[in-house]
């Protein structure tokens, strides 16, 4: 792999321990690793990206998504529903998916993330109809070129057993555990710089048994992989936990071994003070999904209290059926705005929101090799052109990324390789992919 030199950036936002922002700086990468940061770097044999007029940040990290849902955006009947009603509208449609739908929707969702500055994304795939497998989304990520942390999700309790999903979408728990072992053994790479790491992710406390939650935690620790699920997303979620388990969601998670630095939970909108303290003490991470929480009317997550307590917090776009967009820099802006709505204009700064979107997400996903622009870190970088109309008139170009834009990158580098160049994805033929996605959506709607 040849050297890559990003040259003459107006500002390099390092996210290092000092949160240094370097003016007129260069970034040199070699074999997927950052080897130098500073002004006037020389690398005669390097490929050069001229970054004058740009801000360079670490690649953004998406800690929660359901990529398959890009095929079911803006579905009538689900547009104005709360979480449980929304799910009941979408489940029958998702039951008609197969491998082609999973692969194509993942390509589109990953491309959308890439254009919004994302270099690493997790994915929570918890249904596998008609022969679909986690392998389908992993293949899509390899084509797009993003770093990927897919999770083998699952649902095992259908309607006939008191669960929320239809019986056709649930699996037997022995089959779930067997496939969890298969995908970890085949795809998980624990090494620094890994392009694929796999997690285990029973969908939620209302769609799997207590036994599967506990067994998945034991299996994850045996295999050395991370755990992920939905938790305390809205009032219905908390009421279900109290009625079925006799405790709050955080207590349920702790009882089953679902706290620790190898666990991250999505949403956590309704955590109380004791649960926040539990997650801080146990180093449990949280994927904050502000746009989805707004879309489904779930509430405002107590992110300020979480951060102040020392909880690891990252951002997630959530599924494109519950958002309905996959723009990660947009999530940073929404995270900042919601904390200000709840607590006042000084509750969260633009720079803190950007930190959550980069370094925060990397920490949640256990990636100490990512999240900042420092020598020795992997070369995952986002290049933002701040000379366009969105940032025109901005006095502070770093804050502008969150306050006004741009909302689309000019360039994106993953493991030292260009994924986006001049605002266009270079790894896929996007018109062809979009046409296929729309054709599949029309077939599902018909």
C-alpha positions as a Markdown table, in Angstrom:
| # | Residue | x | y | z |
|---|---|---|---|---|
| 1 | Unk | 0.0 | 0.0 | 0.0 |
| 2 | Unk | 1.4 | 3.4 | -1.0 |
| 3 | Unk | 1.8 | 6.4 | 1.3 |
| 4 | Unk | -1.1 | 8.9 | 1.4 |
| 5 | Unk | -0.5 | 12.6 | 2.2 |
| 6 | Unk | -3.4 | 14.9 | 3.1 |
| 7 | Unk | -1.8 | 18.3 | 2.6 |
| 8 | Unk | -2.5 | 21.9 | 3.7 |
| 9 | Unk | -5.7 | 21.3 | 5.6 |
| 10 | Unk | -7.0 | 24.5 | 7.1 |
| 11 | Unk | -7.6 | 22.7 | 10.4 |
| 12 | Unk | -6.8 | 19.1 | 11.6 |
| 13 | Unk | -9.0 | 18.2 | 14.5 |
| 14 | Unk | -6.9 | 15.6 | 16.3 |
| 15 | Unk | -9.1 | 14.6 | 19.2 |
| 16 | Unk | -5.9 | 13.7 | 21.0 |
| 17 | Unk | -5.6 | 14.0 | 24.8 |
| 18 | Unk | -5.1 | 17.8 | 24.5 |
| 19 | Unk | -7.9 | 18.1 | 21.9 |
| 20 | Unk | -5.4 | 20.0 | 19.7 |
| 21 | Unk | -6.6 | 21.6 | 16.5 |
| 22 | Unk | -3.7 | 22.2 | 14.1 |
| 23 | Unk | -3.8 | 25.0 | 11.5 |
| 24 | Unk | -2.3 | 24.5 | 8.1 |
| 25 | Unk | -1.4 | 20.9 | 8.8 |
| 26 | Unk | -0.7 | 17.7 | 6.9 |
| 27 | Unk | -1.5 | 14.1 | 7.8 |
| 28 | Unk | 0.7 | 11.3 | 6.4 |
| 29 | Unk | -0.4 | 7.7 | 6.4 |
| 30 | Unk | 1.4 | 4.5 | 5.4 |
| 31 | Unk | 0.0 | 1.0 | 5.2 |
| 32 | Unk | -3.2 | 2.1 | 6.8 |
| 33 | Unk | -1.6 | 3.8 | 9.8 |
| 34 | Unk | -1.0 | 7.5 | 10.6 |
| 35 | Unk | 2.8 | 8.0 | 10.6 |
| 36 | Unk | 3.0 | 11.8 | 10.9 |
| 37 | Unk | 0.9 | 14.9 | 11.7 |
| 38 | Unk | 2.1 | 18.4 | 11.3 |
| 39 | Unk | 2.9 | 21.2 | 8.9 |
| 40 | Unk | 5.2 | 20.9 | 5.9 |
| 41 | Unk | 5.4 | 17.1 | 5.8 |
| 42 | Unk | 7.4 | 15.7 | 2.9 |
| 43 | Unk | 6.6 | 12.3 | 1.2 |
| 44 | Unk | 7.8 | 12.4 | -2.4 |
| 45 | Unk | 6.3 | 9.0 | -3.3 |
| 46 | Unk | 2.9 | 9.6 | -1.6 |
| 47 | Unk | -0.4 | 10.0 | -3.3 |
| 48 | Unk | -1.5 | 13.6 | -2.4 |
| 49 | Unk | -4.9 | 14.9 | -1.4 |
| 50 | Unk | -4.9 | 18.7 | -1.4 |
| 51 | Unk | -7.0 | 19.8 | 1.6 |
| 52 | Unk | -6.8 | 23.6 | 1.4 |
| 53 | Unk | -10.1 | 25.0 | 2.5 |
| 54 | Unk | -11.0 | 21.9 | 4.4 |
| 55 | Unk | -11.3 | 20.6 | 8.0 |
| 56 | Unk | -9.9 | 17.1 | 8.6 |
| 57 | Unk | -11.4 | 15.1 | 11.5 |
| 58 | Unk | -11.1 | 11.5 | 12.6 |
| 59 | Unk | -13.7 | 9.3 | 10.8 |
| 60 | Unk | -17.0 | 9.4 | 12.5 |
| 61 | Unk | -18.2 | 6.2 | 14.3 |
| 62 | Unk | -21.7 | 4.9 | 14.2 |
| 63 | Unk | -22.5 | 2.7 | 17.2 |
| 64 | Unk | -26.1 | 1.5 | 16.3 |
| 65 | Unk | -27.8 | 0.8 | 13.0 |
| 66 | Unk | -30.2 | -1.6 | 11.3 |
| 67 | Unk | -28.9 | -1.5 | 7.8 |
| 68 | Unk | -31.7 | -3.7 | 6.3 |
| 69 | Unk | -34.2 | -1.0 | 7.2 |
| 70 | Unk | -33.0 | 1.3 | 4.3 |
| 71 | Unk | -35.5 | -0.6 | 2.2 |
| 72 | Unk | -38.5 | 0.5 | 4.4 |
| 73 | Unk | -38.2 | 4.2 | 4.8 |
| 74 | Unk | -41.3 | 6.3 | 5.2 |
| 75 | Unk | -43.7 | 3.4 | 5.2 |
| 76 | Unk | -47.3 | 4.4 | 5.5 |
| 77 | Unk | -48.8 | 3.1 | 8.8 |
| 78 | Unk | -45.5 | 3.4 | 10.6 |
| 79 | Unk | -44.8 | 7.1 | 10.0 |
| 80 | Unk | -46.6 | 8.3 | 13.1 |
| 81 | Unk | -46.4 | 5.3 | 15.4 |
| 82 | Unk | -44.7 | 4.8 | 18.7 |
| 83 | Unk | -42.0 | 2.1 | 19.0 |
| 84 | Unk | -44.2 | -1.0 | 19.5 |
| 85 | Unk | -46.8 | 0.0 | 16.9 |
| 86 | Unk | -44.1 | 0.9 | 14.5 |
| 87 | Unk | -42.5 | -2.5 | 14.9 |
| 88 | Unk | -45.8 | -4.3 | 14.3 |
| 89 | Unk | -46.3 | -2.4 | 11.1 |
| 90 | Unk | -42.9 | -3.3 | 9.8 |
| 91 | Unk | -42.5 | -6.9 | 10.9 |
| 92 | Unk | -44.7 | -8.4 | 8.2 |
| 93 | Unk | -42.8 | -6.4 | 5.5 |
| 94 | Unk | -39.4 | -7.5 | 6.8 |
| 95 | Unk | -40.5 | -11.1 | 6.8 |
| 96 | Unk | -40.5 | -11.0 | 3.0 |
| 97 | Unk | -36.8 | -10.1 | 2.9 |
| 98 | Unk | -34.1 | -12.4 | 1.6 |
| 99 | Unk | -30.3 | -12.3 | 0.9 |
| 100 | Unk | -30.6 | -9.8 | -2.0 |
| 101 | Unk | -32.6 | -7.4 | 0.1 |
| 102 | Unk | -30.2 | -7.7 | 3.0 |
| 103 | Unk | -27.1 | -7.1 | 0.8 |
| 104 | Unk | -28.5 | -4.2 | -1.3 |
| 105 | Unk | -30.0 | -2.4 | 1.7 |
| 106 | Unk | -26.7 | -2.7 | 3.5 |
| 107 | Unk | -24.8 | -1.3 | 0.5 |
| 108 | Unk | -27.1 | 1.8 | 0.4 |
| 109 | Unk | -27.0 | 2.3 | 4.1 |
| 110 | Unk | -23.2 | 2.0 | 4.3 |
| 111 | Unk | -22.8 | 4.4 | 1.3 |
| 112 | Unk | -25.1 | 6.9 | 3.0 |
| 113 | Unk | -23.0 | 6.7 | 6.2 |
| 114 | Unk | -19.8 | 7.1 | 4.3 |
| 115 | Unk | -20.9 | 10.3 | 2.6 |
| 116 | Unk | -21.8 | 11.7 | 6.0 |
| 117 | Unk | -18.2 | 11.1 | 7.3 |
| 118 | Unk | -18.6 | 7.6 | 8.9 |
| 119 | Unk | -15.6 | 5.3 | 8.6 |
| 120 | Unk | -16.7 | 2.6 | 11.2 |
| 121 | Unk | -20.2 | 1.4 | 11.7 |
| 122 | Unk | -21.8 | -1.3 | 13.8 |
| 123 | Unk | -25.0 | -3.0 | 12.6 |
| 124 | Unk | -27.6 | -4.9 | 14.6 |
| 125 | Unk | -29.2 | -7.5 | 12.4 |
| 126 | Unk | -31.7 | -9.5 | 14.4 |
| 127 | Unk | -33.9 | -11.2 | 11.8 |
| 128 | Unk | -33.0 | -13.7 | 9.1 |
| 129 | Unk | -35.9 | -14.5 | 6.9 |
| 130 | Unk | -35.8 | -16.6 | 3.7 |
| 131 | Unk | -32.1 | -17.7 | 3.9 |
| 132 | Unk | -30.7 | -14.2 | 4.8 |
| 133 | Unk | -27.5 | -14.3 | 6.9 |
| 134 | Unk | -25.1 | -11.9 | 8.6 |
| 135 | Unk | -22.7 | -12.8 | 5.8 |
| 136 | Unk | -24.8 | -10.7 | 3.4 |
| 137 | Unk | -24.1 | -7.5 | 5.2 |
| 138 | Unk | -20.5 | -8.3 | 5.8 |
| 139 | Unk | -20.1 | -8.8 | 2.0 |
| 140 | Unk | -21.7 | -5.4 | 1.4 |
| 141 | Unk | -19.3 | -3.7 | 3.8 |
| 142 | Unk | -16.3 | -5.2 | 2.1 |
| 143 | Unk | -17.5 | -3.8 | -1.2 |
| 144 | Unk | -18.2 | -0.3 | 0.2 |
| 145 | Unk | -14.9 | -0.3 | 2.1 |
| 146 | Unk | -16.1 | 0.8 | 5.5 |
| 147 | Unk | -14.8 | -0.7 | 8.7 |
| 148 | Unk | -17.6 | -2.9 | 10.1 |
| 149 | Unk | -18.8 | -4.2 | 13.4 |
| 150 | Unk | -21.8 | -6.3 | 12.6 |
| 151 | Unk | -23.7 | -8.0 | 15.4 |
| 152 | Unk | -25.5 | -11.4 | 15.2 |
| 153 | Unk | -28.8 | -10.4 | 16.6 |
| 154 | Unk | -31.8 | -12.6 | 17.3 |
| 155 | Unk | -35.4 | -12.9 | 18.3 |
| 156 | Unk | -36.7 | -16.0 | 19.9 |
| 157 | Unk | -40.1 | -15.2 | 21.5 |
| 158 | Unk | -42.9 | -14.7 | 19.1 |
| 159 | Unk | -46.5 | -13.5 | 19.5 |
| 160 | Unk | -47.8 | -16.9 | 20.5 |
| 161 | Unk | -45.4 | -17.0 | 23.4 |
| 162 | Unk | -46.1 | -13.4 | 24.6 |
| 163 | Unk | -43.5 | -11.6 | 22.6 |
| 164 | Unk | -43.8 | -8.8 | 20.1 |
| 165 | Unk | -42.6 | -10.2 | 16.8 |
| 166 | Unk | -44.6 | -12.6 | 14.6 |
| 167 | Unk | -43.7 | -16.2 | 15.0 |
| 168 | Unk | -42.4 | -16.4 | 11.4 |
| 169 | Unk | -39.5 | -14.0 | 12.3 |
| 170 | Unk | -38.2 | -15.8 | 15.4 |
| 171 | Unk | -35.6 | -18.6 | 15.6 |
| 172 | Unk | -35.0 | -21.4 | 18.0 |
| 173 | Unk | -32.4 | -20.6 | 20.7 |
| 174 | Unk | -30.1 | -23.5 | 19.9 |
| 175 | Unk | -30.0 | -22.5 | 16.2 |
| 176 | Unk | -29.3 | -18.9 | 17.3 |
| 177 | Unk | -26.4 | -19.9 | 19.5 |
| 178 | Unk | -25.0 | -22.2 | 16.8 |
| 179 | Unk | -25.0 | -19.4 | 14.2 |
| 180 | Unk | -23.4 | -17.0 | 16.7 |
| 181 | Unk | -20.5 | -19.4 | 17.1 |
| 182 | Unk | -20.3 | -19.8 | 13.3 |
| 183 | Unk | -20.1 | -16.1 | 12.4 |
| 184 | Unk | -17.7 | -15.2 | 15.2 |
| 185 | Unk | -15.4 | -18.1 | 14.2 |
| 186 | Unk | -15.6 | -17.1 | 10.5 |
| 187 | Unk | -15.4 | -13.4 | 10.6 |
| 188 | Unk | -14.3 | -11.9 | 13.9 |
| 189 | Unk | -10.8 | -10.3 | 13.8 |
| 190 | Unk | -9.5 | -9.2 | 17.2 |
| 191 | Unk | -6.3 | -7.6 | 15.9 |
| 192 | Unk | -5.6 | -3.9 | 15.9 |
| 193 | Unk | -6.7 | -2.4 | 12.6 |
| 194 | Unk | -9.3 | -5.1 | 12.0 |
| 195 | Unk | -11.8 | -4.3 | 9.3 |
| 196 | Unk | -14.4 | -6.7 | 10.7 |
| 197 | Unk | -15.3 | -7.5 | 14.3 |
| 198 | Unk | -18.4 | -9.4 | 15.2 |
| 199 | Unk | -20.6 | -8.9 | 18.3 |
| 200 | Unk | -23.5 | -10.9 | 19.8 |
| 201 | Unk | -26.8 | -9.0 | 20.1 |
| 202 | Unk | -30.1 | -10.6 | 21.2 |
| 203 | Unk | -32.6 | -8.0 | 20.0 |
| 204 | Unk | -34.3 | -6.8 | 23.1 |
| 205 | Unk | -35.7 | -7.9 | 26.5 |
| 206 | Unk | -39.2 | -8.2 | 24.9 |
| 207 | Unk | -38.1 | -10.5 | 22.0 |
| 208 | Unk | -35.7 | -13.0 | 23.6 |
| 209 | Unk | -35.7 | -15.1 | 26.7 |
| 210 | Unk | -33.8 | -14.5 | 29.9 |
| 211 | Unk | -31.9 | -17.7 | 29.1 |
| 212 | Unk | -30.8 | -16.5 | 25.7 |
| 213 | Unk | -29.6 | -13.2 | 27.1 |
| 214 | Unk | -27.5 | -15.1 | 29.7 |
| 215 | Unk | -26.2 | -17.7 | 27.3 |
| 216 | Unk | -25.2 | -15.0 | 24.8 |
| 217 | Unk | -23.3 | -13.2 | 27.5 |
| 218 | Unk | -21.5 | -16.4 | 28.5 |
| 219 | Unk | -20.7 | -17.1 | 24.8 |
| 220 | Unk | -19.4 | -13.6 | 24.1 |
| 221 | Unk | -17.0 | -13.7 | 27.0 |
| 222 | Unk | -15.8 | -17.2 | 26.0 |
| 223 | Unk | -15.2 | -15.9 | 22.4 |
| 224 | Unk | -13.8 | -12.5 | 23.4 |
| 225 | Unk | -16.4 | -10.4 | 21.6 |
| 226 | Unk | -18.7 | -7.6 | 22.5 |
| 227 | Unk | -22.4 | -7.6 | 23.5 |
| 228 | Unk | -25.2 | -5.3 | 22.2 |
| 229 | Unk | -28.9 | -4.9 | 22.6 |
| 230 | Unk | -31.7 | -2.3 | 22.9 |
| 231 | Unk | -32.5 | -1.1 | 26.4 |
| 232 | Unk | -34.8 | 1.4 | 28.1 |
| 233 | Unk | -35.8 | 3.0 | 24.8 |
| 234 | Unk | -39.1 | 4.5 | 25.9 |
| 235 | Unk | -41.8 | 4.3 | 28.6 |
| 236 | Unk | -43.3 | 1.2 | 27.0 |
| 237 | Unk | -40.0 | -0.5 | 27.3 |
| 238 | Unk | -39.6 | 0.3 | 31.0 |
| 239 | Unk | -43.2 | -0.7 | 31.7 |
| 240 | Unk | -42.6 | -4.1 | 30.0 |
| 241 | Unk | -39.5 | -4.7 | 32.1 |
| 242 | Unk | -41.3 | -3.8 | 35.3 |
| 243 | Unk | -44.3 | -6.0 | 34.5 |
| 244 | Unk | -42.4 | -9.0 | 33.1 |
| 245 | Unk | -39.2 | -9.0 | 35.2 |
| 246 | Unk | -40.1 | -7.0 | 38.3 |
| 247 | Unk | -37.2 | -4.6 | 37.9 |
| 248 | Unk | -36.0 | -1.7 | 35.8 |
| 249 | Unk | -34.0 | -2.4 | 32.5 |
| 250 | Unk | -30.6 | -1.6 | 34.0 |
| 251 | Unk | -31.2 | -4.0 | 36.9 |
| 252 | Unk | -32.3 | -6.7 | 34.4 |
| 253 | Unk | -29.1 | -6.1 | 32.4 |
| 254 | Unk | -26.9 | -6.3 | 35.4 |
| 255 | Unk | -28.6 | -9.5 | 36.7 |
| 256 | Unk | -27.9 | -11.3 | 33.4 |
| 257 | Unk | -24.3 | -10.2 | 33.0 |
| 258 | Unk | -25.0 | -7.4 | 30.5 |
| 259 | Unk | -22.9 | -4.7 | 32.0 |
| 260 | Unk | -19.1 | -4.2 | 31.5 |
| 261 | Unk | -16.6 | -2.7 | 29.2 |
| 262 | Unk | -17.5 | -5.3 | 26.6 |
| 263 | Unk | -21.2 | -4.3 | 26.5 |
| 264 | Unk | -23.0 | -1.4 | 24.8 |
| 265 | Unk | -26.7 | -0.7 | 24.9 |
| 266 | Unk | -28.7 | 1.2 | 22.3 |
| 267 | Unk | -30.9 | 4.2 | 23.3 |
| 268 | Unk | -31.1 | 4.2 | 27.1 |
| 269 | Unk | -33.5 | 7.1 | 26.9 |
| 270 | Unk | -35.2 | 6.2 | 30.2 |
| 271 | Unk | -32.3 | 5.3 | 32.4 |
| 272 | Unk | -32.6 | 6.7 | 35.9 |
| 273 | Unk | -29.8 | 8.0 | 38.1 |
| 274 | Unk | -29.0 | 4.6 | 39.7 |
| 275 | Unk | -28.8 | 3.0 | 36.2 |
| 276 | Unk | -26.5 | 5.8 | 34.9 |
| 277 | Unk | -24.2 | 5.3 | 37.9 |
| 278 | Unk | -24.3 | 1.5 | 37.3 |
| 279 | Unk | -23.2 | 2.0 | 33.7 |
| 280 | Unk | -20.5 | 4.4 | 34.7 |
| 281 | Unk | -19.1 | 2.1 | 37.4 |
| 282 | Unk | -19.2 | -0.9 | 35.1 |
| 283 | Unk | -17.8 | 0.9 | 32.0 |
| 284 | Unk | -20.9 | -0.1 | 30.0 |
| 285 | Unk | -21.3 | 1.9 | 26.8 |
| 286 | Unk | -24.4 | 3.6 | 25.3 |
| 287 | Unk | -25.3 | 4.2 | 21.7 |
| 288 | Unk | -27.3 | 7.5 | 21.7 |
| 289 | Unk | -29.7 | 7.7 | 18.7 |
| 290 | Unk | -31.2 | 11.2 | 18.9 |
| 291 | Unk | -33.0 | 11.4 | 15.6 |
| 292 | Unk | -34.6 | 8.0 | 16.0 |
| 293 | Unk | -35.7 | 9.0 | 19.6 |
| 294 | Unk | -37.3 | 12.1 | 18.1 |
| 295 | Unk | -38.9 | 10.2 | 15.2 |
| 296 | Unk | -40.5 | 7.6 | 17.5 |
| 297 | Unk | -41.4 | 10.1 | 20.3 |
| 298 | Unk | -39.3 | 8.1 | 22.8 |
| 299 | Unk | -37.9 | 11.2 | 24.6 |
| 300 | Unk | -34.6 | 12.9 | 25.3 |
| 301 | Unk | -31.8 | 10.6 | 26.6 |
| 302 | Unk | -30.0 | 12.0 | 29.6 |
| 303 | Unk | -26.7 | 12.3 | 27.7 |
| 304 | Unk | -25.5 | 15.3 | 29.8 |
| 305 | Unk | -25.9 | 13.3 | 33.0 |
| 306 | Unk | -24.4 | 10.2 | 31.4 |
| 307 | Unk | -21.3 | 12.1 | 30.3 |
| 308 | Unk | -20.9 | 13.9 | 33.6 |
| 309 | Unk | -21.0 | 10.5 | 35.4 |
| 310 | Unk | -18.3 | 9.1 | 33.1 |
| 311 | Unk | -20.5 | 6.8 | 30.9 |
| 312 | Unk | -19.0 | 6.0 | 27.5 |
| 313 | Unk | -21.4 | 7.5 | 24.9 |
| 314 | Unk | -21.3 | 7.2 | 21.1 |
| 315 | Unk | -23.8 | 8.1 | 18.4 |
| 316 | Unk | -26.1 | 5.9 | 16.3 |
| 317 | Unk | -28.3 | 6.7 | 13.4 |
| 318 | Unk | -30.5 | 3.7 | 14.2 |
| 319 | Unk | -32.5 | 2.1 | 11.4 |
| 320 | Unk | -33.4 | 4.1 | 8.4 |
| 321 | Unk | -37.0 | 3.1 | 9.0 |
| 322 | Unk | -37.0 | 4.8 | 12.4 |
| 323 | Unk | -34.9 | 7.8 | 11.5 |
| 324 | Unk | -35.5 | 7.9 | 8.3 |
| 325 | Unk | -32.0 | 9.1 | 7.3 |
| 326 | Unk | -28.5 | 7.8 | 7.9 |
| 327 | Unk | -26.5 | 11.0 | 8.3 |
| 328 | Unk | -24.1 | 10.7 | 11.2 |
| 329 | Unk | -22.9 | 14.3 | 11.3 |
| 330 | Unk | -26.6 | 15.2 | 11.4 |
| 331 | Unk | -26.9 | 13.0 | 14.5 |
| 332 | Unk | -24.1 | 15.0 | 16.2 |
| 333 | Unk | -26.1 | 18.2 | 15.6 |
| 334 | Unk | -29.3 | 16.6 | 16.9 |
| 335 | Unk | -27.5 | 15.3 | 20.0 |
| 336 | Unk | -26.3 | 18.8 | 20.8 |
| 337 | Unk | -29.7 | 20.4 | 20.1 |
| 338 | Unk | -31.7 | 18.0 | 22.3 |
| 339 | Unk | -29.4 | 18.5 | 25.3 |
| 340 | Unk | -29.9 | 22.2 | 24.8 |
| 341 | Unk | -33.6 | 21.9 | 24.6 |
| 342 | Unk | -33.7 | 19.9 | 27.8 |
| 343 | Unk | -31.1 | 21.8 | 29.8 |
| 344 | Unk | -30.2 | 25.1 | 28.2 |
| 345 | Unk | -27.9 | 26.5 | 25.5 |
| 346 | Unk | -24.7 | 25.7 | 27.4 |
| 347 | Unk | -25.6 | 22.0 | 27.9 |
| 348 | Unk | -23.5 | 20.7 | 25.1 |
| 349 | Unk | -21.0 | 22.4 | 22.7 |
| 350 | Unk | -20.5 | 21.7 | 19.1 |
| 351 | Unk | -17.0 | 20.3 | 19.8 |
| 352 | Unk | -18.3 | 18.0 | 22.5 |
| 353 | Unk | -20.9 | 16.6 | 20.0 |
| 354 | Unk | -18.1 | 16.1 | 17.5 |
| 355 | Unk | -16.0 | 14.3 | 20.1 |
| 356 | Unk | -18.9 | 11.9 | 20.9 |
| 357 | Unk | -19.3 | 11.2 | 17.2 |
| 358 | Unk | -15.6 | 10.3 | 16.8 |
| 359 | Unk | -13.6 | 9.4 | 19.9 |
| 360 | Unk | -16.7 | 8.6 | 21.9 |
| 361 | Unk | -18.0 | 6.0 | 19.4 |
| 362 | Unk | -14.5 | 4.4 | 19.1 |
| 363 | Unk | -14.4 | 3.9 | 22.9 |
| 364 | Unk | -17.9 | 2.5 | 22.9 |
| 365 | Unk | -16.9 | -0.1 | 20.3 |
| 366 | Unk | -13.7 | -1.0 | 22.1 |
| 367 | Unk | -11.5 | 0.5 | 19.4 |
| 368 | Unk | -8.5 | 2.2 | 21.0 |
| 369 | Unk | -6.8 | 2.1 | 17.6 |
| 370 | Unk | -9.3 | 4.6 | 16.2 |
| 371 | Unk | -11.1 | 7.9 | 17.1 |
| 372 | Unk | -8.2 | 10.4 | 16.9 |
| 373 | Unk | -5.6 | 11.7 | 14.5 |
| 374 | Unk | -2.3 | 10.6 | 16.2 |
| 375 | Unk | 0.8 | 8.8 | 15.1 |
| 376 | Unk | 0.1 | 5.0 | 15.4 |
| 377 | Unk | -3.7 | 5.3 | 15.0 |
| 378 | Unk | -5.4 | 3.8 | 12.0 |
| 379 | Unk | -5.8 | 6.1 | 9.0 |
| 380 | Unk | -9.6 | 6.7 | 9.2 |
| 381 | Unk | -10.1 | 10.3 | 8.2 |
| 382 | Unk | -13.0 | 12.6 | 7.1 |
| 383 | Unk | -12.2 | 15.6 | 4.9 |
| 384 | Unk | -14.8 | 18.4 | 5.0 |
| 385 | Unk | -14.9 | 21.3 | 2.5 |
| 386 | Unk | -15.8 | 24.4 | 4.5 |
| 387 | Unk | -15.7 | 26.7 | 1.5 |
| 388 | Unk | -19.1 | 25.8 | 0.3 |
| 389 | Unk | -22.5 | 27.5 | 0.9 |
| 390 | Unk | -23.3 | 25.6 | 4.1 |
| 391 | Unk | -20.3 | 27.0 | 6.0 |
| 392 | Unk | -20.2 | 30.3 | 4.2 |
| 393 | Unk | -19.8 | 33.1 | 6.7 |
| 394 | Unk | -18.7 | 30.7 | 9.5 |
| 395 | Unk | -16.1 | 32.2 | 11.8 |
| 396 | Unk | -15.3 | 28.9 | 13.5 |
| 397 | Unk | -15.0 | 26.1 | 10.8 |
| 398 | Unk | -14.8 | 23.3 | 13.4 |
| 399 | Unk | -18.0 | 24.3 | 15.2 |
| 400 | Unk | -19.6 | 24.8 | 11.8 |
| 401 | Unk | -19.4 | 21.1 | 11.1 |
| 402 | Unk | -22.1 | 20.6 | 13.8 |
| 403 | Unk | -23.8 | 24.0 | 13.8 |
| 404 | Unk | -24.4 | 24.4 | 10.1 |
| 405 | Unk | -22.5 | 22.1 | 7.8 |
| 406 | Unk | -21.3 | 20.8 | 5.5 |
| 407 | Unk | -23.3 | 17.6 | 6.0 |
| 408 | Unk | -21.4 | 15.6 | 3.3 |
| 409 | Unk | -17.7 | 14.9 | 3.1 |
| 410 | Unk | -15.5 | 15.9 | 0.3 |
| 411 | Unk | -13.2 | 12.9 | 1.0 |
| 412 | Unk | -13.2 | 9.8 | 3.2 |
| 413 | Unk | -10.2 | 7.6 | 4.0 |
| 414 | Unk | -10.6 | 4.2 | 5.6 |
| 415 | Unk | -7.4 | 2.2 | 6.5 |
| 416 | Unk | -5.5 | 4.6 | 4.3 |
| 417 | Unk | -7.7 | 4.0 | 1.2 |
| 418 | Unk | -10.0 | 6.5 | -0.5 |
| 419 | Unk | -13.7 | 5.6 | -0.2 |
| 420 | Unk | -15.1 | 9.0 | -1.1 |
| 421 | Unk | -13.3 | 11.4 | -3.5 |
| 422 | Unk | -14.6 | 14.8 | -4.4 |
| 423 | Unk | -17.9 | 14.1 | -2.7 |
| 424 | Unk | -18.6 | 10.8 | -4.6 |
| 425 | Unk | -18.3 | 7.2 | -3.4 |
| 426 | Unk | -15.6 | 5.6 | -5.5 |
| 427 | Unk | -16.1 | 2.0 | -4.4 |
| 428 | Unk | -19.6 | 1.4 | -5.8 |
| 429 | Unk | -21.5 | 2.3 | -9.0 |
| 430 | Unk | -24.1 | 4.2 | -7.0 |
| 431 | Unk | -26.7 | 4.7 | -9.8 |
| 432 | Unk | -26.9 | 1.0 | -10.3 |
| 433 | Unk | -27.1 | 0.3 | -6.6 |
| 434 | Unk | -29.9 | 2.9 | -6.1 |
| 435 | Unk | -31.9 | 1.5 | -9.0 |
| 436 | Unk | -31.7 | -2.0 | -7.5 |
| 437 | Unk | -32.7 | -0.7 | -4.1 |
| 438 | Unk | -35.7 | 1.1 | -5.5 |
| 439 | Unk | -36.8 | -1.9 | -7.5 |
| 440 | Unk | -36.7 | -4.1 | -4.4 |
| 441 | Unk | -38.6 | -1.5 | -2.4 |
| 442 | Unk | -41.3 | -1.4 | -5.1 |
| 443 | Unk | -41.6 | -5.2 | -5.1 |
| 444 | Unk | -42.0 | -5.2 | -1.3 |
| 445 | Unk | -44.6 | -2.4 | -1.5 |
| 446 | Unk | -46.5 | -4.3 | -4.2 |
